[in-house]
């Protein structure tokens, strides 16, 4: 259990959020399971995704491939309920601790997007699938 220390230097999220200028309008968002600490995924946020995440309590990201805002779970129902939001010292990376609905963050059906592991000179699947993407994304 971690102990928080209040140094008296608290700032509001509106006044002291991520520095979106550093990354050309985007910051990486590392997403961890709040219960286990397991890294589930890496995504990107723009200012709109940041604001919607804070307002709704559910994770929103900016899809670089689609060029648009994305509410995690909008297609699959596997939303991410945000339990804690952390910002790194440079204000250019966000850490979200989430409760993952459906048990899988990865659109390939795995708990984590990091389901491949380097072993014996090649990458091997190191986790079991939780759902069949063909049945979820129609």
Phi and psi in degrees as a GROMACS rama.xvg file:
@    title "Ramachandran Plot"
@    xaxis  label "Phi"
@    yaxis  label "Psi"
@TYPE xy
-89.9908  151.769  UNK-2
-111.674  123.783  UNK-3
-84.2112  139.141  UNK-4
-114.443  122.347  UNK-5
-89.0531  114.241  UNK-6
-93.3658  0.0898154  UNK-7
82.5392  4.25493  UNK-8
-106.748  36.8275  UNK-9
-71.2241  139.906  UNK-10
-128.306  150.738  UNK-11
-76.9791  154.338  UNK-12
-62.7321  -32.9245  UNK-13
-69.6396  -34.5895  UNK-14
-91.2266  -19.2842  UNK-15
-142.81  60.8591  UNK-16
-97.2981  -165.027  UNK-17
-62.4142  150.295  UNK-18
-91.049  91.6198  UNK-19
-71.3487  -17.4249  UNK-20
-68.383  -32.7408  UNK-21
-60.6423  -38.5556  UNK-22
-104.455  25.6376  UNK-23
66.3058  32.5129  UNK-24
99.9875  -5.93315  UNK-25
-125.947  147.25  UNK-26
-127.988  144.458  UNK-27
-69.5909  145.455  UNK-28
-123.777  111.614  UNK-29
-84.0503  133.138  UNK-30
-119.048  123.977  UNK-31
-120.879  149.936  UNK-32
-69.3364  124.818  UNK-33
-63.9118  -31.9455  UNK-34
-78.624  -39.0639  UNK-35
-110.554  -19.8566  UNK-36
81.8115  -0.322338  UNK-37
-67.2011  134.631  UNK-38
-72.4788  123.594  UNK-39
-95.9661  -39.7543  UNK-40
-168.929  169.412  UNK-41
-125.988  130.087  UNK-42
-137.539  -174.948  UNK-43
-126.275  147.554  UNK-44
-123.287  140.533  UNK-45
-105.132  -176.924  UNK-46
-62.1388  -36.7486  UNK-47
-66.3967  -43.4057  UNK-48
-62.1949  -41.7893  UNK-49
-58.6729  -49.9619  UNK-50
-63.3406  -43.3148  UNK-51
-67.0035  -35.5731  UNK-52
-63.8256  -47.6061  UNK-53
-64.5766  -39.2605  UNK-54
-72.6507  -37.4109  UNK-55
-95.8684  -25.1431  UNK-56
80.5444  5.03283  UNK-57
-121.113  146.473  UNK-58
-69.2192  132.968  UNK-59
-126.489  143.756  UNK-60
-135.864  172.397  UNK-61
-110.113  121.923  UNK-62
-82.8273  115.986  UNK-63
-70.0995  -36.3073  UNK-64
-71.6876  -36.2119  UNK-65
-94.0333  -14.5239  UNK-66
65.7104  36.0273  UNK-67
-152.759  164.839  UNK-68
-65.6512  147.951  UNK-69
-142.406  122.95  UNK-70
-90.7889  112.724  UNK-71
-56.2367  123.935  UNK-72
94.3095  3.32754  UNK-73
-61.5702  -31.1537  UNK-74
-95.6225  -40.6113  UNK-75
-91.6238  -21.8025  UNK-76
85.6173  -1.96666  UNK-77
-88.5453  65.7724  UNK-78
-71.2605  160.611  UNK-79
-113.207  112.595  UNK-80
-82.7973  119.998  UNK-81
-79.5354  123.488  UNK-82
-100.744  -28.555  UNK-83
-157.359  148.247  UNK-84
-124.201  128.874  UNK-85
-126.725  152.058  UNK-86
-127.547  134.635  UNK-87
-74.1015  171.056  UNK-88
-61.5973  -28.8235  UNK-89
-90.1755  -3.01361  UNK-90
61.4682  28.5484  UNK-91
-122.525  12.5978  UNK-92
-146.649  135.342  UNK-93
-105.449  143.024  UNK-94
-119.184  121.949  UNK-95
-108.827  128.617  UNK-96
-100.839  120.697  UNK-97
-128.266  160.855  UNK-98
-102.989  116.884  UNK-99
-90.9156  111.815  UNK-100
-66.9486  142.334  UNK-101
77.9182  -6.51109  UNK-102
77.3504  0.819934  UNK-103
-136.448  127.307  UNK-104
-93.4714  -25.1255  UNK-105
-85.3889  134.652  UNK-106
-68.1009  -10.4068  UNK-107
-85.4548  -3.63562  UNK-108
101.547  5.04154  UNK-109
-97.7954  156.988  UNK-110
-57.0249  -45.1426  UNK-111
-120.317  147.831  UNK-112
-68.6131  -15.6426  UNK-113
-96.2502  63.948  UNK-114
-98.9309  3.13456  UNK-115
-110.2  138.08  UNK-116
-130.003  136.526  UNK-117
-74.6926  122.343  UNK-118
-152.312  133.754  UNK-119
53.9743  41.0646  UNK-120
80.431  5.97848  UNK-121
-150.823  168.273  UNK-122
-91.7561  135.452  UNK-123
-128.586  147.993  UNK-124
-69.6774  127.277  UNK-125
-113.764  7.9897  UNK-126
-139.13  162.541  UNK-127
-93.0165  148.678  UNK-128
-71.8587  143.433  UNK-129
-99.1509  -33.0251  UNK-130
-144.503  162.183  UNK-131
-92.8144  111.408  UNK-132
-57.3  -31.6152  UNK-133
-62.774  -28.1924  UNK-134
-88.1811  -24.2846  UNK-135
-88.8211  -43.4463  UNK-136
-103.946  98.3885  UNK-137
